[in-house]
Amino acid sequence: MSEENEEQFEEITSEEVDRVVAQLETLIESTTSENIRSYLEEAMNEVYYLVYEEEAEEEMSDEEWDSEIEASGEGEEDVSEAA
């Protein structure tokens, strides 16, 4: 049972996250396809927030979070059928 819990709660270091984010940034810069860049940016953000989510939340104002949500499309509603 102890081994099972260790697998569920893997510790991720900030050094590893920083390294992976830096490599993804380099890959994004060398990618010409906007679709691929979008997926890579999303992956980079997900990796970044594995360690830095709480710090980022504290640093970002409500307005910045709103614009972040709009950019990700999470805050959008489908109003096409409402008309």
Backbone torsions as a table, in degrees:
resi	resn	phi	psi	omega
1	MET	NA	-38.7	-179.9
2	SER	-62.7	-40.7	178.8
3	GLU	-63.8	-36.7	179.1
4	GLU	-64.6	-41.3	178.4
5	ASN	-65.8	-36.4	178.9
6	GLU	-62.6	-37.3	179.4
7	GLU	-69.4	-34.0	-178.7
8	GLN	-74.5	-30.0	-175.4
9	PHE	-116.7	61.7	179.2
10	GLU	-68.2	132.0	177.7
11	GLU	-85.0	127.3	179.6
12	ILE	-111.6	125.9	-176.9
13	THR	-87.2	152.5	177.9
14	SER	-66.6	-29.6	178.5
15	GLU	-64.1	-42.1	179.1
16	GLU	-66.7	-43.0	178.8
17	VAL	-61.2	-45.9	179.2
18	ASP	-58.9	-42.2	-179.1
19	ARG	-64.8	-45.9	-178.4
20	VAL	-67.0	-41.9	178.8
21	VAL	-62.3	-42.0	178.9
22	ALA	-62.1	-41.3	179.1
23	GLN	-67.4	-39.2	177.4
24	LEU	-66.2	-38.3	177.0
25	GLU	-60.9	-42.7	178.2
26	THR	-62.6	-43.1	179.4
27	LEU	-64.9	-41.2	178.7
28	ILE	-60.9	-43.2	-179.6
29	GLU	-62.2	-28.9	-177.5
30	SER	-95.5	3.8	-177.6
31	THR	-99.2	130.8	-178.7
32	THR	-94.5	-27.4	-178.9
33	SER	-72.4	124.4	178.8
34	GLU	-65.1	-36.1	179.1
35	ASN	-64.1	-46.1	179.3
36	ILE	-66.0	-41.9	177.9
37	ARG	-58.1	-41.4	-179.9
38	SER	-61.0	-45.9	178.7
39	TYR	-64.4	-41.1	179.7
40	LEU	-65.7	-39.6	178.1
41	GLU	-64.9	-40.4	177.9
42	GLU	-63.1	-44.0	178.3
43	ALA	-62.8	-41.5	179.5
44	MET	-61.2	-43.3	179.1
45	ASN	-64.2	-42.0	179.4
46	GLU	-62.2	-43.7	179.0
47	VAL	-64.8	-44.6	-179.6
48	TYR	-57.9	-45.1	-176.1
49	TYR	-73.7	-9.5	174.2
50	LEU	-59.8	-33.4	-177.3
51	VAL	-113.3	-35.7	-168.9
52	TYR	-104.0	10.4	-175.2
53	GLU	-58.3	-48.8	-178.4
54	GLU	-64.1	-42.0	179.1
55	GLU	-64.2	-41.4	-178.8
56	ALA	-65.8	-39.8	179.0
57	GLU	-62.7	-39.9	-179.6
58	GLU	-68.3	-34.6	-176.4
59	GLU	-80.9	-30.1	-176.0
60	MET	-85.9	136.5	175.4
61	SER	-77.8	169.1	178.2
62	ASP	-58.7	-39.4	-179.6
63	GLU	-63.5	-41.0	178.8
64	GLU	-65.3	-40.4	178.0
65	TRP	-63.7	-40.0	178.2
66	ASP	-60.1	-44.5	179.6
67	SER	-68.6	-32.5	176.9
68	GLU	-66.0	-42.3	179.0
69	ILE	-66.3	-43.0	178.2
70	GLU	-60.6	-42.0	-178.8
71	ALA	-64.6	-33.4	-178.7
72	SER	-83.0	-13.2	178.6
73	GLY	85.5	2.1	-177.6
74	GLU	-71.9	-28.6	-176.2
75	GLY	-90.5	1.9	-175.7
76	GLU	-82.3	143.2	174.6
77	GLU	-113.4	148.8	177.3
78	ASP	-87.6	104.7	-179.0
79	VAL	-103.3	5.1	-177.3
80	SER	-64.0	-32.6	-179.3
81	GLU	-86.2	-13.4	-177.3
82	ALA	-75.0	-20.0	-176.6
83	ALA	-77.3	NA	NA
